[in-house]
Structures are given as C-alpha cells and as structure tokens.
Amino acid sequence: MAAEEAPAAALNYIPEVVLKKRKNNEEWAIKRKLQLQERAKRLKSGSFFIKKPEQFIREYRDKELDFIQMKSRGKRMRRTSVTPESKLLFIIRMGGKNDMHPKTREMLYSLKLRKIFSGVFVRANEGIMEILRKVEPYVTYGYPNVKSVKDLIYKKGVVKIGKQRVPLTDNNVVEQELGQHNIICIEDIVNEIVNVGKQFKAVTNFLCPFVLNNPEKA
C-alpha cells in the first residue's frame, strides 16, 4: 500500500509592511538601473559637462563662506548651551553639496549622513548638539516618539551584512549579528533605540542610514 502523502506545508504569512517594503526596494533598483544606463550612455557619447572658471570661483567662495559661518555658529553654541529635550535624536540631511567646506562635509560624514534625505538615530549629548549647530544649514532634527521609531525601522530599516545592504525583515539576522548583546529580534532593536539603552551604539552601527522619500514640496 502506497504511503499516504504528507499534507502540504502551510504558506508562510508575509506582513503587508514587508510586501510594501519589497515593492519599494524593487522600484528603487529599477530606477537606479535606469540611471546607470543613462550615465553609461552619456559617457559613451562623449557628452561631458565642463565647468566654467566662474563656477569654480563661486564654489570656492561658497565653501569659504560656509567655513566662516560654521565657526561663528560654533562660538554662539559655546556661549548659549542647548539642553536636549530627550536622549534620542533623529537627524535628517536636507542639503549640502558643492557649497560645503570640507570640514562641514567631514562632520556630516561622521554622522553617517553622506546623502541628502538620509537620516540616523543618535544619542543626544553636548558633543552632538555642537556638531548640529555647526552643520545647521544642511540638517534638520527632532525627538521621535515610539511610533515614529517603530515605523522607520519596520518600513525602511536596512542593515549591512558583509558588503551587502539587506532589508531588516528577518529576526535570525538580528540574532546572528547582535545576539551577543542580548538583542535577538527587530522589536529588541526598537526598544533599545527608544530607551537609548546600553547597546544603543551597537544597534545604530548595525543599522544603515535610513533612505527617506524626497518631500513633495521643498
């Protein structure tokens, strides 16, 4: 008598948030591919953009002016210290490109804000507040609540495994990378960030900067 067939395995339930996230990642990958193809086409056709001398002069003056203003903001910060309203800050880079002085860019990079409309969680302290004052024209920041933190991590959370960026959808990945810190699931990451716990630095280092949508109105 033939052995009875085993019942079909139940389909795994995939939350709607994860499905939306996958769709956004796919759309971003297609958009990026088209951008690279367009860039390759321009390089092949030899249509290079050559800056005029006055553009170099304008950029140099803008950078020097930014450096002077940065030092001035730093002096004002020392005279009037700012007390953070909360231990947790979320910083978003809103601008800055050719008009930035290298020292300003270095400060933004130290916050992992390498691209416009990227955001990071940081622990609020005097050092961070001083940096924020110096790079004030290029960032905005606020004190997120629990819902905001949870939405960002579940909808836009990305981590770096090796050299690859991976959407944060698997608790096994969290346990593998942060298990030694007693953080074994995505909810643990949310709690650690909300409470700015002892493993806050390990968690924020594990997370890549959040890539935010461009605002519809500037």
Secondary structure, 3 states (H helix, E strand, C coil): CCCCCCCCCCCCCCCHHHHHHHHHHHHHHHHHHHHHHHHHHHHHHCCCCCCCHHHHHHHHHHHHHHHHHHHHHHHHHHHCCCCCCCCEEEEEECCCCCCCCHHHHHHHHHCCCCCCCEEEEEECCHHHHHHHHHCHHHEEEECCCHHHHHHHHHHHCEEEECCEEEECCCHHHHHHHHHHHCCCCHHHHHHHHHCCCCCHHHHHHHECCEECCCCCCC
